[in-house]
Amino acid sequence: MPRTTPPFRADQVGSFLRTPAIRDARGRHELGELDAAELRRIEDREIAELIREQEKAGLQLATDGEYRRSWWHFDFIGLLEGVEIVEIDHGIQFQGVQTKPKSPAIVGKIGFPPNHPFLDHFAFVAANTIVTPKMTIPSPTVLHWRAESSGIDANAYANRDAILEDLAAAYRDAVKAFYDAGCRYLQFDDTTWAYLCSPAEIEKAAARGVDVEGIADKYVKLINDSIRDKPADMVITTHVCRGNFKSTWISSGGYEPVAEPLLAGCNYDGYFLEYDTERAGGFEPLRFLPEGDKIVVLGLITSKSGDLEAPEDVKQRITEASQFVRLEQLALSPQCGFASTEEGNVLTEEQQWAKMREIVELADEVWG
């Protein structure tokens, strides 16, 4: 049961550990020691090599590893019209560590600019790979969830929920722009569904001014409005992330509270779900995946440590998942990216590639 269209049986979430050359160049650029043109030249060189490594690992897709980003979400969000990334008095709290104190502020009408730099980022991958180029961007739900109430300009929007219509329209424009650039595999990365599985995170969101009553239904509508004009030959998936910063995490809880609206309600073509620890619960929520063409990509290979999973254990877990959803509607990937922020997780590049090769080998054994 091999697949020739995404998501592939052996897939990946998107980000890879930044190479020493990337880390050095971005650091020198921030210090003013390297101009933008030279930074871009080094990024191009390192991304081209990264693409070769993905192809050599046997993957049917390639990304730019998010090498041009500091964050998996804020770099894209901060370049939307009407949005700025600002410093606040706290970062995002992970287990025992906080990120840099940054947050999106909504300062005007939200829109997708036709010259958004991520379009060029995609075009570079497409021009430099022989496999399917994949683009990852944050889900529109992330901006709604993450913006501080104090960071929403009342002259632009009366409240947080007032942004939803313009936000969906901006993402429809983004989907069209990526499609016109040649993108046929687009992924919306999303932490909000994992947060909705965690009573502690729901409580924190309510304290920040998020109206959590009926929020799952609200997010189903936002996502479906955002992708409603998706062409038939374009695949849009989502990755549900539980937090990924220096090998730490944020949310715990099985998918049961959100499985029906997420799997049956959202019009995604595929779902990358994290299943690397007991914090994700069992596979029972997969029963809500409709029979048909939708794919669940099982994140059974952790990106948070370098230890390789035992192949027989992974295959056994795939068998367990297939009790709730047909095997032909399943695939395999890392649980998350290897570097959702530029700091990266705590493992080596060699360990990272060993995991990707294991995923390809296991997928060949399970699905042929």
Contacts in CASP RR format, 6 or more apart in sequence:
PFRMAT RR
TARGET T0000
AUTHOR 0000-0000-0000
METHOD contacts of the structure
MODEL  1
MPRTTPPFRADQVGSFLRTPAIRDARGRHELGELDAAELRRIEDREIAEL
IREQEKAGLQLATDGEYRRSWWHFDFIGLLEGVEIVEIDHGIQFQGVQTK
PKSPAIVGKIGFPPNHPFLDHFAFVAANTIVTPKMTIPSPTVLHWRAESS
GIDANAYANRDAILEDLAAAYRDAVKAFYDAGCRYLQFDDTTWAYLCSPA
EIEKAAARGVDVEGIADKYVKLINDSIRDKPADMVITTHVCRGNFKSTWI
SSGGYEPVAEPLLAGCNYDGYFLEYDTERAGGFEPLRFLPEGDKIVVLGL
ITSKSGDLEAPEDVKQRITEASQFVRLEQLALSPQCGFASTEEGNVLTEE
QQWAKMREIVELADEVWG
1 9 0 8 1.000
1 327 0 8 1.000
1 328 0 8 1.000
1 367 0 8 1.000
1 368 0 8 1.000
2 9 0 8 1.000
2 367 0 8 1.000
2 368 0 8 1.000
3 9 0 8 1.000
3 60 0 8 1.000
3 295 0 8 1.000
3 331 0 8 1.000
3 367 0 8 1.000
5 235 0 8 1.000
6 60 0 8 1.000
6 61 0 8 1.000
6 132 0 8 1.000
6 134 0 8 1.000
6 184 0 8 1.000
6 185 0 8 1.000
6 235 0 8 1.000
6 237 0 8 1.000
6 269 0 8 1.000
7 235 0 8 1.000
7 237 0 8 1.000
7 269 0 8 1.000
7 270 0 8 1.000
7 272 0 8 1.000
7 295 0 8 1.000
7 297 0 8 1.000
7 331 0 8 1.000
7 333 0 8 1.000
8 59 0 8 1.000
8 60 0 8 1.000
8 61 0 8 1.000
8 132 0 8 1.000
8 331 0 8 1.000
8 363 0 8 1.000
9 331 0 8 1.000
9 332 0 8 1.000
9 363 0 8 1.000
9 364 0 8 1.000
9 366 0 8 1.000
9 367 0 8 1.000
9 368 0 8 1.000
10 58 0 8 1.000
10 59 0 8 1.000
10 60 0 8 1.000
10 331 0 8 1.000
10 332 0 8 1.000
10 333 0 8 1.000
10 359 0 8 1.000
10 360 0 8 1.000
10 362 0 8 1.000
10 363 0 8 1.000
10 364 0 8 1.000
11 59 0 8 1.000
11 61 0 8 1.000
11 272 0 8 1.000
11 297 0 8 1.000
11 331 0 8 1.000
11 332 0 8 1.000
11 333 0 8 1.000
11 359 0 8 1.000
12 54 0 8 1.000
12 59 0 8 1.000
12 61 0 8 1.000
12 63 0 8 1.000
12 333 0 8 1.000
12 334 0 8 1.000
12 337 0 8 1.000
12 356 0 8 1.000
12 359 0 8 1.000
13 136 0 8 1.000
13 187 0 8 1.000
13 189 0 8 1.000
13 239 0 8 1.000
13 272 0 8 1.000
13 303 0 8 1.000
13 333 0 8 1.000
13 334 0 8 1.000
13 335 0 8 1.000
13 336 0 8 1.000
13 337 0 8 1.000
14 63 0 8 1.000
14 65 0 8 1.000
14 66 0 8 1.000
14 134 0 8 1.000
14 136 0 8 1.000
14 187 0 8 1.000
14 337 0 8 1.000
15 63 0 8 1.000
15 65 0 8 1.000
15 66 0 8 1.000
15 72 0 8 1.000
15 136 0 8 1.000
15 337 0 8 1.000
15 338 0 8 1.000
15 339 0 8 1.000
15 340 0 8 1.000
16 50 0 8 1.000
16 63 0 8 1.000
16 65 0 8 1.000
16 66 0 8 1.000
16 67 0 8 1.000
16 337 0 8 1.000
16 338 0 8 1.000
16 339 0 8 1.000
16 352 0 8 1.000
17 338 0 8 1.000
17 339 0 8 1.000
17 344 0 8 1.000
17 345 0 8 1.000
17 347 0 8 1.000
17 348 0 8 1.000
17 349 0 8 1.000
17 352 0 8 1.000
18 26 0 8 1.000
18 67 0 8 1.000
18 339 0 8 1.000
18 342 0 8 1.000
18 344 0 8 1.000
19 46 0 8 1.000
19 49 0 8 1.000
19 50 0 8 1.000
19 67 0 8 1.000
19 349 0 8 1.000
21 42 0 8 1.000
21 45 0 8 1.000
21 46 0 8 1.000
22 42 0 8 1.000
22 43 0 8 1.000
22 46 0 8 1.000
22 67 0 8 1.000
23 342 0 8 1.000
25 34 0 8 1.000
25 38 0 8 1.000
25 39 0 8 1.000
25 42 0 8 1.000
25 43 0 8 1.000
26 39 0 8 1.000
26 70 0 8 1.000
26 342 0 8 1.000
27 34 0 8 1.000
28 34 0 8 1.000
29 35 0 8 1.000
29 36 0 8 1.000
29 39 0 8 1.000
43 67 0 8 1.000
43 68 0 8 1.000
44 124 0 8 1.000
46 67 0 8 1.000
47 64 0 8 1.000
47 65 0 8 1.000
47 67 0 8 1.000
47 68 0 8 1.000
47 124 0 8 1.000
47 125 0 8 1.000
47 128 0 8 1.000
48 128 0 8 1.000
50 62 0 8 1.000
50 64 0 8 1.000
50 65 0 8 1.000
50 67 0 8 1.000
51 62 0 8 1.000
51 64 0 8 1.000
51 125 0 8 1.000
51 128 0 8 1.000
51 129 0 8 1.000
53 353 0 8 1.000
54 61 0 8 1.000
54 62 0 8 1.000
54 63 0 8 1.000
54 129 0 8 1.000
54 131 0 8 1.000
54 356 0 8 1.000
55 62 0 8 1.000
55 129 0 8 1.000
55 130 0 8 1.000
55 131 0 8 1.000
57 353 0 8 1.000
57 356 0 8 1.000
57 357 0 8 1.000
57 360 0 8 1.000
58 357 0 8 1.000
58 360 0 8 1.000
59 131 0 8 1.000
59 356 0 8 1.000
59 360 0 8 1.000
60 131 0 8 1.000
60 132 0 8 1.000
61 131 0 8 1.000
61 132 0 8 1.000
61 133 0 8 1.000
61 134 0 8 1.000
61 185 0 8 1.000
62 125 0 8 1.000
62 129 0 8 1.000
62 131 0 8 1.000
62 132 0 8 1.000
62 133 0 8 1.000
62 134 0 8 1.000
63 125 0 8 1.000
63 133 0 8 1.000
63 134 0 8 1.000
63 135 0 8 1.000
63 136 0 8 1.000
64 121 0 8 1.000
64 124 0 8 1.000
64 125 0 8 1.000
65 339 0 8 1.000
66 72 0 8 1.000
66 136 0 8 1.000
66 339 0 8 1.000
66 340 0 8 1.000
68 75 0 8 1.000
68 117 0 8 1.000
68 121 0 8 1.000
69 75 0 8 1.000
69 76 0 8 1.000
69 342 0 8 1.000
70 341 0 8 1.000
70 342 0 8 1.000
71 102 0 8 1.000
71 340 0 8 1.000
71 341 0 8 1.000
71 342 0 8 1.000
72 136 0 8 1.000
72 138 0 8 1.000
72 189 0 8 1.000
72 244 0 8 1.000
72 340 0 8 1.000
72 341 0 8 1.000
73 138 0 8 1.000
73 142 0 8 1.000
73 146 0 8 1.000
73 189 0 8 1.000
74 85 0 8 1.000
74 102 0 8 1.000
74 104 0 8 1.000
76 116 0 8 1.000
76 118 0 8 1.000
76 137 0 8 1.000
76 138 0 8 1.000
77 83 0 8 1.000
77 85 0 8 1.000
77 104 0 8 1.000
77 138 0 8 1.000
77 142 0 8 1.000
77 143 0 8 1.000
78 84 0 8 1.000
78 85 0 8 1.000
78 104 0 8 1.000
79 113 0 8 1.000
79 116 0 8 1.000
79 117 0 8 1.000
79 118 0 8 1.000
80 110 0 8 1.000
80 111 0 8 1.000
80 112 0 8 1.000
80 113 0 8 1.000
80 116 0 8 1.000
80 143 0 8 1.000
80 170 0 8 1.000
81 108 0 8 1.000
81 109 0 8 1.000
81 110 0 8 1.000
81 111 0 8 1.000
81 112 0 8 1.000
81 113 0 8 1.000
81 170 0 8 1.000
82 106 0 8 1.000
82 107 0 8 1.000
82 108 0 8 1.000
82 109 0 8 1.000
82 110 0 8 1.000
82 111 0 8 1.000
82 156 0 8 1.000
83 104 0 8 1.000
83 105 0 8 1.000
83 106 0 8 1.000
83 107 0 8 1.000
83 108 0 8 1.000
83 110 0 8 1.000
83 143 0 8 1.000
84 104 0 8 1.000
84 105 0 8 1.000
84 107 0 8 1.000
85 102 0 8 1.000
85 103 0 8 1.000
85 104 0 8 1.000
85 105 0 8 1.000
86 102 0 8 1.000
86 103 0 8 1.000
86 104 0 8 1.000
86 105 0 8 1.000
86 151 0 8 1.000
87 101 0 8 1.000
87 102 0 8 1.000
88 101 0 8 1.000
88 102 0 8 1.000
88 103 0 8 1.000
88 148 0 8 1.000
89 101 0 8 1.000
90 98 0 8 1.000
90 101 0 8 1.000
91 98 0 8 1.000
91 99 0 8 1.000
91 100 0 8 1.000
91 101 0 8 1.000
91 102 0 8 1.000
91 103 0 8 1.000
92 98 0 8 1.000
92 99 0 8 1.000
92 245 0 8 1.000
92 250 0 8 1.000
93 250 0 8 1.000
94 243 0 8 1.000
94 245 0 8 1.000
94 246 0 8 1.000
94 248 0 8 1.000
94 249 0 8 1.000
94 250 0 8 1.000
95 248 0 8 1.000
95 249 0 8 1.000
95 250 0 8 1.000
96 248 0 8 1.000
97 245 0 8 1.000
97 246 0 8 1.000
97 248 0 8 1.000
99 245 0 8 1.000
99 341 0 8 1.000
103 146 0 8 1.000
103 147 0 8 1.000
103 148 0 8 1.000
103 151 0 8 1.000
104 143 0 8 1.000
104 146 0 8 1.000
104 147 0 8 1.000
105 147 0 8 1.000
105 148 0 8 1.000
105 151 0 8 1.000
105 152 0 8 1.000
105 153 0 8 1.000
106 143 0 8 1.000
106 147 0 8 1.000
106 151 0 8 1.000
106 152 0 8 1.000
106 153 0 8 1.000
106 156 0 8 1.000
106 157 0 8 1.000
106 163 0 8 1.000
107 153 0 8 1.000
107 156 0 8 1.000
108 153 0 8 1.000
108 155 0 8 1.000
108 156 0 8 1.000
108 157 0 8 1.000
109 156 0 8 1.000
109 166 0 8 1.000
110 143 0 8 1.000
110 163 0 8 1.000
110 166 0 8 1.000
110 167 0 8 1.000
110 170 0 8 1.000
111 166 0 8 1.000
111 169 0 8 1.000
111 170 0 8 1.000
111 173 0 8 1.000
112 170 0 8 1.000
112 171 0 8 1.000
112 173 0 8 1.000
112 174 0 8 1.000
112 177 0 8 1.000
114 177 0 8 1.000
116 174 0 8 1.000
116 177 0 8 1.000
118 135 0 8 1.000
118 137 0 8 1.000
119 177 0 8 1.000
119 178 0 8 1.000
119 181 0 8 1.000
121 135 0 8 1.000
122 133 0 8 1.000
122 135 0 8 1.000
122 178 0 8 1.000
122 181 0 8 1.000
122 182 0 8 1.000
122 183 0 8 1.000
123 181 0 8 1.000
125 133 0 8 1.000
125 134 0 8 1.000
125 135 0 8 1.000
126 133 0 8 1.000
126 181 0 8 1.000
126 182 0 8 1.000
126 183 0 8 1.000
132 184 0 8 1.000
132 185 0 8 1.000
133 183 0 8 1.000
133 185 0 8 1.000
134 185 0 8 1.000
134 186 0 8 1.000
134 187 0 8 1.000
135 178 0 8 1.000
135 183 0 8 1.000
135 185 0 8 1.000
135 186 0 8 1.000
135 187 0 8 1.000
136 186 0 8 1.000
136 187 0 8 1.000
136 189 0 8 1.000
136 239 0 8 1.000
137 174 0 8 1.000
137 186 0 8 1.000
137 187 0 8 1.000
137 188 0 8 1.000
137 189 0 8 1.000
138 188 0 8 1.000
138 189 0 8 1.000
138 190 0 8 1.000
139 188 0 8 1.000
139 189 0 8 1.000
139 190 0 8 1.000
139 192 0 8 1.000
139 223 0 8 1.000
139 238 0 8 1.000
140 167 0 8 1.000
140 168 0 8 1.000
140 170 0 8 1.000
140 171 0 8 1.000
140 188 0 8 1.000
140 222 0 8 1.000
140 223 0 8 1.000
140 226 0 8 1.000
141 190 0 8 1.000
141 192 0 8 1.000
141 193 0 8 1.000
141 219 0 8 1.000
141 222 0 8 1.000
141 223 0 8 1.000
142 189 0 8 1.000
142 190 0 8 1.000
142 191 0 8 1.000
142 192 0 8 1.000
143 163 0 8 1.000
143 167 0 8 1.000
144 160 0 8 1.000
144 161 0 8 1.000
144 163 0 8 1.000
144 164 0 8 1.000
144 167 0 8 1.000
144 192 0 8 1.000
144 210 0 8 1.000
144 219 0 8 1.000
144 222 0 8 1.000
145 191 0 8 1.000
145 192 0 8 1.000
145 195 0 8 1.000
145 205 0 8 1.000
145 210 0 8 1.000
147 160 0 8 1.000
148 208 0 8 1.000
149 160 0 8 1.000
149 208 0 8 1.000
149 209 0 8 1.000
152 159 0 8 1.000
152 160 0 8 1.000
152 163 0 8 1.000
157 163 0 8 1.000
160 209 0 8 1.000
160 210 0 8 1.000
160 211 0 8 1.000
161 211 0 8 1.000
161 218 0 8 1.000
164 218 0 8 1.000
164 221 0 8 1.000
164 222 0 8 1.000
165 225 0 8 1.000
167 222 0 8 1.000
167 226 0 8 1.000
168 222 0 8 1.000
168 225 0 8 1.000
168 226 0 8 1.000
171 226 0 8 1.000
171 227 0 8 1.000
172 225 0 8 1.000
172 226 0 8 1.000
172 227 0 8 1.000
172 228 0 8 1.000
172 229 0 8 1.000
175 186 0 8 1.000
175 226 0 8 1.000
175 227 0 8 1.000
175 229 0 8 1.000
175 230 0 8 1.000
175 234 0 8 1.000
175 236 0 8 1.000
176 229 0 8 1.000
178 186 0 8 1.000
179 230 0 8 1.000
179 231 0 8 1.000
179 234 0 8 1.000
183 234 0 8 1.000
184 233 0 8 1.000
184 234 0 8 1.000
184 235 0 8 1.000
185 234 0 8 1.000
185 235 0 8 1.000
185 237 0 8 1.000
186 234 0 8 1.000
186 235 0 8 1.000
186 236 0 8 1.000
186 237 0 8 1.000
187 236 0 8 1.000
187 237 0 8 1.000
187 238 0 8 1.000
187 239 0 8 1.000
187 272 0 8 1.000
188 223 0 8 1.000
188 236 0 8 1.000
188 237 0 8 1.000
188 238 0 8 1.000
188 239 0 8 1.000
188 268 0 8 1.000
189 238 0 8 1.000
189 239 0 8 1.000
189 241 0 8 1.000
190 238 0 8 1.000
190 239 0 8 1.000
190 240 0 8 1.000
190 241 0 8 1.000
191 240 0 8 1.000
191 241 0 8 1.000
191 242 0 8 1.000
191 243 0 8 1.000
191 250 0 8 1.000
191 251 0 8 1.000
192 219 0 8 1.000
193 219 0 8 1.000
193 240 0 8 1.000
193 255 0 8 1.000
193 258 0 8 1.000
193 262 0 8 1.000
194 201 0 8 1.000
194 240 0 8 1.000
194 241 0 8 1.000
194 242 0 8 1.000
194 243 0 8 1.000
194 250 0 8 1.000
194 251 0 8 1.000
194 274 0 8 1.000
195 201 0 8 1.000
195 202 0 8 1.000
195 205 0 8 1.000
195 250 0 8 1.000
195 251 0 8 1.000
196 202 0 8 1.000
196 215 0 8 1.000
196 216 0 8 1.000
196 257 0 8 1.000
196 258 0 8 1.000
197 251 0 8 1.000
197 252 0 8 1.000
197 253 0 8 1.000
197 254 0 8 1.000
197 255 0 8 1.000
197 256 0 8 1.000
197 257 0 8 1.000
197 258 0 8 1.000
198 250 0 8 1.000
198 251 0 8 1.000
198 252 0 8 1.000
198 253 0 8 1.000
200 251 0 8 1.000
201 250 0 8 1.000
201 251 0 8 1.000
202 212 0 8 1.000
205 212 0 8 1.000
206 212 0 8 1.000
216 257 0 8 1.000
216 258 0 8 1.000
216 261 0 8 1.000
216 262 0 8 1.000
217 261 0 8 1.000
219 261 0 8 1.000
220 261 0 8 1.000
220 262 0 8 1.000
220 265 0 8 1.000
220 266 0 8 1.000
223 238 0 8 1.000
223 266 0 8 1.000
223 267 0 8 1.000
223 268 0 8 1.000
224 265 0 8 1.000
224 266 0 8 1.000
224 267 0 8 1.000
227 236 0 8 1.000
227 267 0 8 1.000
227 268 0 8 1.000
228 267 0 8 1.000
230 236 0 8 1.000
235 269 0 8 1.000
235 270 0 8 1.000
236 268 0 8 1.000
236 269 0 8 1.000
237 268 0 8 1.000
237 269 0 8 1.000
237 270 0 8 1.000
237 271 0 8 1.000
237 272 0 8 1.000
237 295 0 8 1.000
237 297 0 8 1.000
238 266 0 8 1.000
238 268 0 8 1.000
238 270 0 8 1.000
238 271 0 8 1.000
238 272 0 8 1.000
239 271 0 8 1.000
239 272 0 8 1.000
239 336 0 8 1.000
240 255 0 8 1.000
240 262 0 8 1.000
240 271 0 8 1.000
240 272 0 8 1.000
240 273 0 8 1.000
240 274 0 8 1.000
241 274 0 8 1.000
241 336 0 8 1.000
241 340 0 8 1.000
242 249 0 8 1.000
242 250 0 8 1.000
242 251 0 8 1.000
242 252 0 8 1.000
242 274 0 8 1.000
242 279 0 8 1.000
242 280 0 8 1.000
242 336 0 8 1.000
243 249 0 8 1.000
243 250 0 8 1.000
243 251 0 8 1.000
243 336 0 8 1.000
243 340 0 8 1.000
244 303 0 8 1.000
244 304 0 8 1.000
244 336 0 8 1.000
244 337 0 8 1.000
244 340 0 8 1.000
244 345 0 8 1.000
245 340 0 8 1.000
245 341 0 8 1.000
245 343 0 8 1.000
245 344 0 8 1.000
246 341 0 8 1.000
246 343 0 8 1.000
246 344 0 8 1.000
246 345 0 8 1.000
246 346 0 8 1.000
247 304 0 8 1.000
247 305 0 8 1.000
247 344 0 8 1.000
247 345 0 8 1.000
247 346 0 8 1.000
247 347 0 8 1.000
248 304 0 8 1.000
249 279 0 8 1.000
249 304 0 8 1.000
251 279 0 8 1.000
252 279 0 8 1.000
253 279 0 8 1.000
253 280 0 8 1.000
253 281 0 8 1.000
254 279 0 8 1.000
254 280 0 8 1.000
254 281 0 8 1.000
254 282 0 8 1.000
254 285 0 8 1.000
255 262 0 8 1.000
255 273 0 8 1.000
255 280 0 8 1.000
255 281 0 8 1.000
255 285 0 8 1.000
256 284 0 8 1.000
256 285 0 8 1.000
259 285 0 8 1.000
259 286 0 8 1.000
259 287 0 8 1.000
259 288 0 8 1.000
260 288 0 8 1.000
262 271 0 8 1.000
262 288 0 8 1.000
263 271 0 8 1.000
263 285 0 8 1.000
263 286 0 8 1.000
263 288 0 8 1.000
263 289 0 8 1.000
263 290 0 8 1.000
263 294 0 8 1.000
263 296 0 8 1.000
264 288 0 8 1.000
264 289 0 8 1.000
264 290 0 8 1.000
268 294 0 8 1.000
269 293 0 8 1.000
269 294 0 8 1.000
269 295 0 8 1.000
270 294 0 8 1.000
270 295 0 8 1.000
270 296 0 8 1.000
270 297 0 8 1.000
271 289 0 8 1.000
271 294 0 8 1.000
271 295 0 8 1.000
271 296 0 8 1.000
271 297 0 8 1.000
272 297 0 8 1.000
272 299 0 8 1.000
272 333 0 8 1.000
273 280 0 8 1.000
273 296 0 8 1.000
273 297 0 8 1.000
273 298 0 8 1.000
273 299 0 8 1.000
274 280 0 8 1.000
274 299 0 8 1.000
274 335 0 8 1.000
274 336 0 8 1.000
275 281 0 8 1.000
275 282 0 8 1.000
275 283 0 8 1.000
275 298 0 8 1.000
275 299 0 8 1.000
275 300 0 8 1.000
275 317 0 8 1.000
275 321 0 8 1.000
275 335 0 8 1.000
276 299 0 8 1.000
276 300 0 8 1.000
276 301 0 8 1.000
276 302 0 8 1.000
276 304 0 8 1.000
276 335 0 8 1.000
277 302 0 8 1.000
283 320 0 8 1.000
283 321 0 8 1.000
283 323 0 8 1.000
283 324 0 8 1.000
283 325 0 8 1.000
284 324 0 8 1.000
285 324 0 8 1.000
286 296 0 8 1.000
286 321 0 8 1.000
286 324 0 8 1.000
286 325 0 8 1.000
287 324 0 8 1.000
287 325 0 8 1.000
289 296 0 8 1.000
289 325 0 8 1.000
289 329 0 8 1.000
291 326 0 8 1.000
291 329 0 8 1.000
292 329 0 8 1.000
294 329 0 8 1.000
295 329 0 8 1.000
295 330 0 8 1.000
295 331 0 8 1.000
296 321 0 8 1.000
296 325 0 8 1.000
296 329 0 8 1.000
296 330 0 8 1.000
296 331 0 8 1.000
297 330 0 8 1.000
297 331 0 8 1.000
297 332 0 8 1.000
297 333 0 8 1.000
298 317 0 8 1.000
298 318 0 8 1.000
298 321 0 8 1.000
298 330 0 8 1.000
298 331 0 8 1.000
298 332 0 8 1.000
298 333 0 8 1.000
299 332 0 8 1.000
299 333 0 8 1.000
299 334 0 8 1.000
299 335 0 8 1.000
299 336 0 8 1.000
300 309 0 8 1.000
300 314 0 8 1.000
300 317 0 8 1.000
300 318 0 8 1.000
300 332 0 8 1.000
300 335 0 8 1.000
301 309 0 8 1.000
301 314 0 8 1.000
301 332 0 8 1.000
301 333 0 8 1.000
301 334 0 8 1.000
301 335 0 8 1.000
301 355 0 8 1.000
301 358 0 8 1.000
301 359 0 8 1.000
302 309 0 8 1.000
302 334 0 8 1.000
302 335 0 8 1.000
303 334 0 8 1.000
303 335 0 8 1.000
303 336 0 8 1.000
303 337 0 8 1.000
303 338 0 8 1.000
303 345 0 8 1.000
303 347 0 8 1.000
303 352 0 8 1.000
303 355 0 8 1.000
304 335 0 8 1.000
304 336 0 8 1.000
304 345 0 8 1.000
304 346 0 8 1.000
304 347 0 8 1.000
305 345 0 8 1.000
305 346 0 8 1.000
305 347 0 8 1.000
306 347 0 8 1.000
306 348 0 8 1.000
306 351 0 8 1.000
306 352 0 8 1.000
306 354 0 8 1.000
306 355 0 8 1.000
308 351 0 8 1.000
308 354 0 8 1.000
308 355 0 8 1.000
308 358 0 8 1.000
309 358 0 8 1.000
311 358 0 8 1.000
311 361 0 8 1.000
311 362 0 8 1.000
311 365 0 8 1.000
314 332 0 8 1.000
314 362 0 8 1.000
315 362 0 8 1.000
315 365 0 8 1.000
315 366 0 8 1.000
318 327 0 8 1.000
318 330 0 8 1.000
318 332 0 8 1.000
318 366 0 8 1.000
321 330 0 8 1.000
322 330 0 8 1.000
327 366 0 8 1.000
327 367 0 8 1.000
331 363 0 8 1.000
331 367 0 8 1.000
332 359 0 8 1.000
332 362 0 8 1.000
332 363 0 8 1.000
332 366 0 8 1.000
333 359 0 8 1.000
334 355 0 8 1.000
334 356 0 8 1.000
334 359 0 8 1.000
337 345 0 8 1.000
338 344 0 8 1.000
338 345 0 8 1.000
338 347 0 8 1.000
338 352 0 8 1.000
339 345 0 8 1.000
END
